[in-house]
Amino acid sequence: MKQFSLIRALSKFGITALLTCATFVPAAFSQEVTFFPYIQLGAIGTIGPADQVVIAWQTNETSPNPSAYKVQFSADDRGHGFVTPSGRVVDNYLAADPSLPPIPGAYGAHTNYTAVLTGLSYDTKYHYRVTGPGMPSGGFGASFRTRKLDSSPGTIP
């Protein structure tokens, strides 16, 4: 009789404990996008046969997983392309000198992702969508316009 009561008690509390753990597991292990995708500013390169743009974002991951993300881009009147980003772990990059006190607001290790979109036509509007863990359902989408070519040789608008 005691064995039956023990099994009944374990099953009653075991199910409750299992459900409680299952509720908190996603919160404990969920990946967050700390900075959503944006166009990364940089030095303007030389004018070549095509333009390029860098899309960047950041997650709270301590180990990069670039294959989990996909960047799709397209122009209104052209086909589309896909890019798998690269990722690198950055840890407290705000601290330039370890002998200095910690910087308020600095946070621990995280992953910076970048995707280089190449072969873009000049003076063209493109749309891009980043999908992967931590992104909104359906992905994060935005648009940008590539550089215009100036008719004067050697000038960049």
C-alpha positions as CSV (number, residue, x, y, z in Angstrom):
1,M,0.0,0.0,0.0
2,K,2.8,2.4,0.8
3,Q,4.5,1.7,-2.5
4,F,1.3,2.6,-4.4
5,S,1.0,5.9,-2.4
6,L,4.6,6.8,-3.2
7,I,4.1,6.1,-6.9
8,R,0.9,8.2,-6.9
9,A,2.7,11.1,-5.1
10,L,5.7,11.0,-7.5
11,S,3.5,11.0,-10.5
12,K,1.4,13.9,-9.2
13,F,4.4,16.0,-8.2
14,G,6.6,14.7,-11.0
15,I,4.3,15.9,-13.7
16,T,4.1,19.3,-12.0
17,A,7.9,19.5,-11.8
18,L,8.3,18.4,-15.4
19,L,5.8,21.1,-16.6
20,T,7.6,23.8,-14.5
21,C,11.0,22.8,-15.9
22,A,9.6,22.8,-19.5
23,T,8.2,26.3,-19.0
24,F,11.6,27.7,-17.9
25,V,13.9,25.9,-20.3
26,P,13.1,28.2,-23.3
27,A,13.7,31.3,-21.2
28,A,17.0,29.9,-19.9
29,F,18.3,28.9,-23.3
30,S,16.6,31.3,-25.7
31,Q,18.7,33.2,-28.0
32,E,18.1,36.9,-28.3
33,V,19.0,39.3,-31.1
34,T,20.5,42.2,-29.2
35,F,20.9,44.4,-32.3
36,F,18.6,43.7,-35.3
37,P,20.1,43.8,-38.8
38,Y,21.2,47.1,-40.2
39,I,23.4,48.4,-43.0
40,Q,27.0,48.5,-41.7
41,L,28.6,51.8,-42.6
42,G,32.2,51.7,-43.8
43,A,34.7,53.3,-46.1
44,I,33.5,53.7,-49.7
45,G,35.5,51.4,-51.9
46,T,36.6,52.1,-55.4
47,I,33.9,52.1,-58.1
48,G,34.0,48.7,-59.8
49,P,31.6,46.7,-62.0
50,A,29.2,46.2,-59.1
51,D,28.5,47.5,-55.7
52,Q,28.3,45.7,-52.3
53,V,26.7,46.2,-48.9
54,V,27.3,44.7,-45.5
55,I,24.3,43.7,-43.3
56,A,25.3,43.3,-39.6
57,W,23.5,42.2,-36.4
58,Q,24.3,40.9,-33.0
59,T,23.0,38.1,-30.7
60,N,23.7,37.1,-27.1
61,E,25.3,33.8,-28.3
62,T,28.7,32.9,-26.9
63,S,29.4,30.6,-29.8
64,P,28.6,31.6,-33.4
65,N,26.2,29.5,-35.5
66,P,26.2,31.2,-39.0
67,S,24.5,28.3,-40.7
68,A,21.4,29.0,-38.7
69,Y,20.9,32.3,-40.5
70,K,20.1,33.1,-44.1
71,V,20.1,36.5,-45.7
72,Q,17.9,36.8,-48.9
73,F,18.1,39.9,-51.1
74,S,16.5,41.1,-54.3
75,A,15.9,44.1,-56.5
76,D,12.4,45.0,-57.6
77,D,13.0,44.0,-61.2
78,R,15.7,41.3,-60.8
79,G,16.1,37.9,-59.3
80,H,17.2,37.2,-55.8
81,G,20.3,36.0,-54.0
82,F,21.1,34.2,-50.7
83,V,24.1,34.7,-48.4
84,T,25.2,32.7,-45.4
85,P,26.7,35.2,-42.9
86,S,29.9,34.9,-40.9
87,G,30.0,35.3,-37.2
88,R,32.6,36.0,-34.5
89,V,32.5,36.1,-30.8
90,V,33.3,39.4,-29.1
91,D,33.8,39.7,-25.4
92,N,33.8,43.1,-23.7
93,Y,35.2,44.9,-26.7
94,L,34.5,48.2,-25.0
95,A,37.5,47.7,-22.6
96,A,40.4,49.0,-24.5
97,D,42.9,48.6,-21.6
98,P,42.5,45.8,-19.1
99,S,44.2,47.9,-16.4
100,L,41.2,50.4,-16.5
101,P,38.1,49.8,-14.4
102,P,35.1,48.1,-16.0
103,I,33.0,50.2,-18.3
104,P,29.4,50.8,-17.1
105,G,27.0,49.2,-19.5
106,A,29.6,46.7,-20.9
107,Y,28.2,43.2,-21.3
108,G,29.8,39.8,-21.7
109,A,30.5,37.7,-24.7
110,H,28.2,38.0,-27.7
111,T,28.3,37.2,-31.4
112,N,28.5,39.8,-34.2
113,Y,27.2,38.5,-37.6
114,T,27.9,40.1,-41.0
115,A,26.7,39.2,-44.5
116,V,28.3,40.8,-47.5
117,L,25.9,41.3,-50.4
118,T,28.0,41.5,-53.6
119,G,27.3,41.9,-57.3
120,L,24.7,44.7,-56.7
121,S,23.7,47.1,-59.4
122,Y,24.4,50.8,-58.8
123,D,21.5,53.2,-58.0
124,T,19.1,50.4,-57.4
125,K,16.7,49.7,-54.5
126,Y,17.2,46.3,-52.8
127,H,15.1,44.5,-50.2
128,Y,16.7,42.1,-47.8
129,R,15.4,39.6,-45.2
130,V,17.3,37.9,-42.4
131,T,15.9,34.7,-41.0
132,G,17.2,32.6,-38.1
133,P,17.0,32.1,-34.3
134,G,15.8,35.2,-32.4
135,M,14.5,37.0,-35.5
136,P,10.8,37.8,-35.8
137,S,8.6,35.1,-37.4
138,G,9.0,35.6,-41.1
139,G,12.4,37.2,-40.6
140,F,13.6,40.8,-40.3
141,G,13.2,42.7,-43.5
142,A,14.3,46.2,-44.7
143,S,15.5,47.9,-47.9
144,F,18.4,50.1,-49.0
145,R,19.6,51.8,-52.2
146,T,23.0,51.3,-53.6
147,R,25.4,54.2,-54.5
148,K,24.8,56.4,-57.6
149,L,27.4,56.6,-60.2
150,D,28.5,60.2,-61.1
151,S,29.2,61.0,-64.7
152,S,32.4,62.8,-63.7
153,P,35.4,60.4,-63.8
154,G,36.9,59.6,-60.4
155,T,34.1,61.1,-58.3
156,I,31.8,59.4,-55.8
157,P,28.6,61.2,-54.9
